[in-house]
């Protein structure tokens, strides 16, 4: 027999640019293969929220606290630990009484006033800087109030999605229906109790603890509100509706999917017209508008990674045309993808 035939394969020529693009595509595909999460976990993965406790208030009636319009990216919250309070905010909302265990969140940073509800003019309260927070007191002897006041912080433009799709004013109750309960209300009550103790006296690590607990407070408050079928509007109204929740979960899980009114209606077992009507009534926008806002929120996160090209990010969030992506990004975020990358770096 003769010598075996040897076939020489020519060396593979791969440019560094091609190799880099392929590696980036693999990384994007890996990130897209993450396990499915619930709608709230998906939302908070896209929109990072931190928290900060500012003040613990110890007041006797009469008392009053006024809050101006919050800066962009800040959402004030208040927790009534003991006593009650009246809150006035915006002409569209009547005065609301907050009782022990109530938590109020202003997702739009709306200016508001909290007071005891009486007719007497209150004297000015004092503010004392403690080790990790401020303590505010007055010298009145009327009905006592113990209240925590803080902020949820969401850096712009991440805050846009929350400000658009959360109600301007959200009130939840951290009082469980039964003393022994594993409900969300019970979990929230336990968390509030932790915040009460951490803010009672200056303790080691309290600032970090109160910040972490405030962030958890945001998640639990939305979870509790999302369990209510009577949630007023926006994301929470969709989450609380058993037939609409599948559409919300699907969009937040995979914003880049070519969603249509037809396939979303199929997930919800309803007609396209019915889904469109419910969507508009509950979330205040069309399905296309909501999907676009979610995609742009996802895009501002993806663009933070310098190894992801704008073309790759556009494809990841559902755009085959880079020009269409850039145009939509500018319309929704107020700057181009390139400007956002530069702004992010500074």
GULUM-980334 format. One record per residue (C-alpha): x, y, z; residue number from 1; residue in three letters. Coordinates in steps of 0.5 Angstrom, whole numbers, m for minus. Layout:
N
    xx    yy    zz num residu
     X     Y     Z NUM    ALA
...
***
This chain:
346
    xx    yy    zz num residu
     0     0     0   1    UNK
     2     7    m1   2    UNK
     3    13     3   3    UNK
    m3    15     6   4    UNK
    m6    22     3   5    UNK
    m5    28     8   6    UNK
    m9    34     7   7    UNK
    m7    40     9   8    UNK
   m12    45    12   9    UNK
   m10    52    10  10    UNK
   m10    56    17  11    UNK
   m16    60    19  12    UNK
   m16    67    18  13    UNK
   m20    71    23  14    UNK
   m19    78    25  15    UNK
   m19    81    32  16    UNK
   m25    85    30  17    UNK
   m29    79    28  18    UNK
   m26    75    34  19    UNK
   m29    81    39  20    UNK
   m35    81    36  21    UNK
   m37    74    36  22    UNK
   m34    74    44  23    UNK
   m39    80    45  24    UNK
   m45    76    41  25    UNK
   m44    70    46  26    UNK
   m44    74    52  27    UNK
   m50    77    50  28    UNK
   m53    70    49  29    UNK
   m51    68    55  30    UNK
   m54    74    59  31    UNK
   m61    72    55  32    UNK
   m61    65    57  33    UNK
   m62    67    65  34    UNK
   m67    63    68  35    UNK
   m74    67    68  36    UNK
   m76    71    74  37    UNK
   m82    74    76  38    UNK
   m84    81    74  39    UNK
   m82    85    80  40    UNK
   m75    82    80  41    UNK
   m74    83    73  42    UNK
   m76    91    74  43    UNK
   m71    92    79  44    UNK
   m66    88    76  45    UNK
   m67    94    70  46    UNK
   m68    99    75  47    UNK
   m63    99    81  48    UNK
   m67   102    87  49    UNK
   m63   104    93  50    UNK
   m66   107   100  51    UNK
   m64   112   105  52    UNK
   m67   114   112  53    UNK
   m67   121   113  54    UNK
   m71   123   119  55    UNK
   m75   120   125  56    UNK
   m80   125   128  57    UNK
   m83   125   135  58    UNK
   m88   130   135  59    UNK
   m94   132   139  60    UNK
  m100   135   136  61    UNK
  m101   140   133  62    UNK
   m95   139   128  63    UNK
   m94   140   121  64    UNK
   m88   138   116  65    UNK
   m88   141   109  66    UNK
   m84   137   103  67    UNK
   m82   141    97  68    UNK
   m82   137    90  69    UNK
   m77   132    90  70    UNK
   m70   132    85  71    UNK
   m70   128    80  72    UNK
   m69   121    82  73    UNK
   m72   121    89  74    UNK
   m78   119    91  75    UNK
   m80   120    99  76    UNK
   m83   116   103  77    UNK
   m86   116   110  78    UNK
   m88   110   115  79    UNK
   m93   112   121  80    UNK
   m90   108   127  81    UNK
   m95   110   132  82    UNK
  m101   115   132  83    UNK
  m104   118   126  84    UNK
  m102   123   120  85    UNK
  m106   127   115  86    UNK
  m103   128   108  87    UNK
  m105   133   103  88    UNK
  m102   132    96  89    UNK
  m104   135    89  90    UNK
  m111   137    87  91    UNK
  m113   131    84  92    UNK
  m112   127    91  93    UNK
  m117   128    97  94    UNK
  m113   129   104  95    UNK
  m112   122   106  96    UNK
  m111   119   114  97    UNK
  m105   115   115  98    UNK
  m105   110   121  99    UNK
  m100   106   125 100    UNK
   m97   101   120 101    UNK
   m99   105   114 102    UNK
   m93   107   109 103    UNK
   m94   112   103 104    UNK
   m89   113    97 105    UNK
   m89   119    92 106    UNK
   m86   116    86 107    UNK
   m87   122    82 108    UNK
   m83   126    88 109    UNK
   m90   130    89 110    UNK
   m90   136    94 111    UNK
   m94   134   100 112    UNK
   m96   136   107 113    UNK
   m96   132   113 114    UNK
  m100   134   119 115    UNK
  m104   132   125 116    UNK
  m111   134   122 117    UNK
  m112   140   128 118    UNK
  m114   147   127 119    UNK
  m108   150   131 120    UNK
  m102   153   129 121    UNK
   m96   148   130 122    UNK
   m90   151   133 123    UNK
   m83   150   129 124    UNK
   m80   143   130 125    UNK
   m73   142   132 126    UNK
   m68   138   128 127    UNK
   m62   134   131 128    UNK
   m57   131   127 129    UNK
   m55   124   130 130    UNK
   m50   119   128 131    UNK
   m54   116   122 132    UNK
   m60   120   121 133    UNK
   m64   126   124 134    UNK
   m68   126   130 135    UNK
   m74   132   129 136    UNK
   m78   133   136 137    UNK
   m83   139   138 138    UNK
   m85   141   145 139    UNK
   m93   140   144 140    UNK
   m97   135   149 141    UNK
  m102   133   144 142    UNK
  m103   126   141 143    UNK
   m97   123   140 144    UNK
   m94   121   133 145    UNK
   m88   117   131 146    UNK
   m86   117   124 147    UNK
   m80   115   119 148    UNK
   m78   119   113 149    UNK
   m74   117   108 150    UNK
   m72   117   100 151    UNK
   m72   112    95 152    UNK
   m67   113    90 153    UNK
   m67   112    83 154    UNK
   m61   115    78 155    UNK
   m64   118    72 156    UNK
   m66   116    67 157    UNK
   m67   109    70 158    UNK
   m73   113    74 159    UNK
   m77   114    68 160    UNK
   m80   108    68 161    UNK
   m82   108    75 162    UNK
   m85   115    75 163    UNK
   m89   113    68 164    UNK
   m92   107    71 165    UNK
   m93   107    78 166    UNK
   m98   111    81 167    UNK
   m96   118    84 168    UNK
   m98   117    91 169    UNK
   m98   109    93 170    UNK
  m101   107   100 171    UNK
  m100   100   103 172    UNK
  m101    98   110 173    UNK
   m96    94   114 174    UNK
  m101    91   119 175    UNK
  m102    83   118 176    UNK
  m109    81   118 177    UNK
  m107    76   123 178    UNK
  m102    76   129 179    UNK
   m98    70   126 180    UNK
   m98    70   118 181    UNK
   m93    69   113 182    UNK
   m97    74   108 183    UNK
   m93    80   105 184    UNK
   m96    85   110 185    UNK
   m93    81   116 186    UNK
   m86    81   112 187    UNK
   m87    88   111 188    UNK
   m89    89   119 189    UNK
   m83    85   121 190    UNK
   m78    90   116 191    UNK
   m82    96   119 192    UNK
   m80    94   126 193    UNK
   m73    93   124 194    UNK
   m73   100   122 195    UNK
   m76   102   128 196    UNK
   m71    99   132 197    UNK
   m65   101   128 198    UNK
   m67   108   128 199    UNK
   m68   108   136 200    UNK
   m61   109   138 201    UNK
   m54   110   134 202    UNK
   m52   103   133 203    UNK
   m46   100   130 204    UNK
   m47   100   122 205    UNK
   m54   103   123 206    UNK
   m53   107   117 207    UNK
   m52   101   112 208    UNK
   m57    97   115 209    UNK
   m63   103   115 210    UNK
   m60   104   107 211    UNK
   m61    96   106 212    UNK
   m68    96   109 213    UNK
   m70   102   106 214    UNK
   m69    99    99 215    UNK
   m72    92   101 216    UNK
   m78    97   104 217    UNK
   m79    99    96 218    UNK
   m79    92    94 219    UNK
   m84    89    99 220    UNK
   m89    95    98 221    UNK
   m89    94    91 222    UNK
   m90    87    92 223    UNK
   m96    88    97 224    UNK
   m99    93    92 225    UNK
   m98    88    86 226    UNK
  m102    83    90 227    UNK
  m109    87    90 228    UNK
  m113    87    85 229    UNK
  m116    94    86 230    UNK
  m109    97    85 231    UNK
  m110   104    82 232    UNK
  m106   104    76 233    UNK
  m100   103    72 234    UNK
   m96    96    73 235    UNK
   m99    95    80 236    UNK
  m106    95    76 237    UNK
  m103    90    71 238    UNK
  m100    85    76 239    UNK
  m106    85    81 240    UNK
  m110    83    75 241    UNK
  m110    75    74 242    UNK
  m111    75    66 243    UNK
  m107    81    65 244    UNK
  m101    79    69 245    UNK
   m98    74    64 246    UNK
   m97    80    59 247    UNK
   m93    84    64 248    UNK
   m89    78    66 249    UNK
   m87    76    59 250    UNK
   m85    83    57 251    UNK
   m81    84    63 252    UNK
   m78    77    62 253    UNK
   m76    78    54 254    UNK
   m77    86    52 255    UNK
   m73    84    46 256    UNK
   m78    79    43 257    UNK
   m82    81    37 258    UNK
   m88    82    41 259    UNK
   m95    84    38 260    UNK
  m102    85    41 261    UNK
  m104    78    38 262    UNK
   m99    74    41 263    UNK
  m100    78    48 264    UNK
  m107    77    48 265    UNK
  m106    69    47 266    UNK
  m102    69    53 267    UNK
  m108    73    57 268    UNK
  m113    68    53 269    UNK
  m117    74    51 270    UNK
  m118    78    44 271    UNK
  m113    83    42 272    UNK
  m119    89    43 273    UNK
  m120    87    50 274    UNK
  m113    87    51 275    UNK
  m112    93    48 276    UNK
  m117    96    52 277    UNK
  m115    93    59 278    UNK
  m108    95    58 279    UNK
  m110   103    56 280    UNK
  m115   103    62 281    UNK
  m110   100    67 282    UNK
  m103   102    65 283    UNK
  m105   108    62 284    UNK
  m101   107    55 285    UNK
  m101   102    49 286    UNK
   m98    96    49 287    UNK
   m93    99    44 288    UNK
   m91   105    48 289    UNK
   m90   100    54 290    UNK
   m86    95    51 291    UNK
   m82   101    48 292    UNK
   m81   104    55 293    UNK
   m78    97    58 294    UNK
   m74    96    52 295    UNK
   m70   103    53 296    UNK
   m69   102    60 297    UNK
   m66    95    58 298    UNK
   m62    99    53 299    UNK
   m59   104    58 300    UNK
   m57    98    62 301    UNK
   m54    95    56 302    UNK
   m50   101    54 303    UNK
   m46   101    60 304    UNK
   m42    95    58 305    UNK
   m37    98    54 306    UNK
   m36    91    50 307    UNK
   m43    91    48 308    UNK
   m43    95    41 309    UNK
   m49   100    40 310    UNK
   m51    95    34 311    UNK
   m51    89    39 312    UNK
   m55    93    44 313    UNK
   m60    95    39 314    UNK
   m61    88    37 315    UNK
   m62    85    44 316    UNK
   m67    90    45 317    UNK
   m71    88    39 318    UNK
   m69    93    34 319    UNK
   m66    90    27 320    UNK
   m65    97    25 321    UNK
   m59   101    28 322    UNK
   m62   108    26 323    UNK
   m69   106    29 324    UNK
   m66   104    35 325    UNK
   m62   111    36 326    UNK
   m68   115    34 327    UNK
   m73   112    39 328    UNK
   m67   112    44 329    UNK
   m66   120    43 330    UNK
   m74   121    43 331    UNK
   m75   117    50 332    UNK
   m68   118    54 333    UNK
   m67   125    51 334    UNK
   m60   124    48 335    UNK
   m57   119    43 336    UNK
   m54   112    45 337    UNK
   m47   115    44 338    UNK
   m48   121    49 339    UNK
   m51   117    54 340    UNK
   m45   113    54 341    UNK
   m41   119    55 342    UNK
   m45   122    60 343    UNK
   m45   115    64 344    UNK
   m37   115    64 345    UNK
   m37   122    67 346    UNK
***
